[in-house]
Every structure is written in C-alpha cells, then in structure tokens.
Amino acid sequence: METRISREIRVFLKRHGMPVLTLAKLSGVHHSILVRVLKGSRDMTSTNADNVRDAMLRYEAMHNAFRQSDGED
C-alpha cells in the first residue's frame, strides 16, 4: 500500500536524483525504514515522517537559494 509519505519521498528522490541513503542521512531516519516504507511493507511514525519532510524542505530551500544566487552573478 502506497502512503502519502512514500509518494512524497519517491517524488523527491526522483526529482533530485538522490539515493535513499542520502535522504536517510539528511533526515536522521534509518535507511532500512525508508526502504521498507518505499516498498510498502512498513508505515512510518509521525516523528520520522516529520523528520523526512523537514530534511526534504531544507534540501530544496538550500538548492533553490543556490540556484538563485548562481543566476544573479
């Protein structure tokens, strides 16, 4: 069963070409949890989902700021 958080993770990883292991490190959520969530064999606690979403938002904010500053030179 695909959950909302698994869809969000899948879209994020595809959009940024990021490996699951990198997102795990950025979020502090164990790699095996993310893998099982993406496979649909496990759901995620709200704390872990919050940590993953925060990491994705930080990553996108950092990369958007970099792109904007890069274009201003």
Stockholm file with secondary structure:
# STOCKHOLM 1.0

chainA/1-73         METRISREIRVFLKRHGMPVLTLAKLSGVHHSILVRVLKGSRDMTSTNADNVRDAMLRYEAMHNAFRQSDGED
#=GR chainA/1-73 SS CCCHHHHHHHHHHHHHTCCHHHHHHHHTCCHHHHHHHHHTSCCCCHHHHHHHHHHHHHHHHHHHHHHHHHHHC
#=GC SS_cons        CCCHHHHHHHHHHHHHTCCHHHHHHHHTCCHHHHHHHHHTSCCCCHHHHHHHHHHHHHHHHHHHHHHHHHHHC
//
